[in-house]
């Protein structure tokens, strides 16, 4: 019996947030290597030429009170607030939002209502279509948003690949015959009929 599954929704901003994290991680790794080089007595001028750490330090150390004007303070405050809001938004988008993969399939939406089909109806259709094959002993369907999974137990081990392909084609033909939306059909072997083990030798 196939179990219910959860899916995760990912917004496009998730990739942007991950890219920012990667940039910060690479920066930390890079300057961590610079610290290690300084610890091993590598020439400070060479390390500064690569990383510019000393130039940044000298610039910040040379700032005076008169250099921090109200305009620059306002710019720094605004940039800080924007950075906080952006990072907070991206952090919220990183939180997983699971949802059930097995949902009702909407066929038609009208002003007075909606025509839909329950997942079990699609699953039963797939099971009946799969059971029509003489090599299939039992079948179990599970409908997801983007796929219809069919687990089959066969009673013959010969030509197993062809059996699975024929079951997939049969399920697809049944969906088309009943004018249901086509979807990805995943047929999986779940077992062999114990009463037919001799044929597997």
C-alpha positions, -999 to +999 in steps of 0.1 A: +000+000+000+015+033-010+016+059+017+006+095+016+034+119+009+042+155+017+056+180-008+074+213-002+066+245-019+097+266-030+094+302-041+119+316-066+133+338-039+145+307-021+173+303-046+183+340-042+185+336-005+207+305-009+229+324-033+234+351-007+243+325+020+268+309-004+284+343-010+288+350+027+301+315+032+327+319+005+337+352+020+342+337+055+362+308+040+384+332+020+392+355+050+396+324+072+423+313+048+439+347+050+440+345+088+457+311+086+483+325+062+491+353+086+493+328+114+519+309+094+540+341+090+532+347+054+543+381+042+515+406+054+520+427+022+512+397+000+482+388+021+470+424+019+475+425-018+452+394-021+425+404+004+429+441+011+423+435+048+448+461+059+436+488+036+400+483+049+413+485+085+433+516+079+404+533+062+380+525+091+406+534+117+412+567+100+376+579+102+370+609+124+338+623+140+335+649+113+335+623+086+302+608+098+278+635+086+240+633+091+235+624+055+259+595+058+242+584+090+208+585+073+222+565+043+237+539+067+205+537+087+184+533+056+207+506+042+206+488+075+168+488+076+166+476+040+191+449+046+171+438+077+139+436+058+154+418+028+172+392+050+141+388+071+119+382+040+144+357+026+147+339+059+109+335+060+109+321+025+135+295+036+110+280+061+096+247+046+059+248+038+048+212+034+014+203+019-003+170+011+005+157-023-028+139-026-054+165-035-087+168-054-082+173-092-102+203-106-116+196-140-137+226-148-144+259-130-177+277-137-195+307-122-219+285-102-194+259-091-165+236-099-163+202-115-137+181-097-127+144-092-115+128-060-081+112-059-095+078-050-115+078-083-083+083-103-065+057-082-093+032-087-092+038-124-055+032-125-059+000-104-086-014-126-066-006-158-035-023-143-054-054-132-065-060-168-030-072-176-028-110-172+006-108-155-006-084-128-018-100-095-027-068-077-024-031-080-025+000-058-027+036-070-017+068-054-025+102-070-003+132-065-005+167-079+019+160-107+019+122-110-001+090-107+018+063-090+008+027-096+023-001-076+018-036-091+024-071-079+030-095-107+025-132-110+050-138-137+086-127-136+092-130-173+093-099-195+089-077-165+100-045-182+074-050-210+047-057-184+054-024-166+054-005-198+021-021-209+005-012-175+017+024-180+002+026-215-030+010-202-034+036-175-027+064-198-052+051-223-079+049-195-073+085-186-076+096-222-107+074-227-125+091-197-113+126-209-092+132-178-061+154-178-030+135-187-003+133-160+030+115-154+024+078-146+049+060-125+045+023-124+066+005-098+070-032-090+060-039-054+063-077-053+056-111-068+027-134-061+040-160-037+020-187-054+039-182-086+075-183-073+085-213-095+083-191-126+110-168-113+138-194-116 
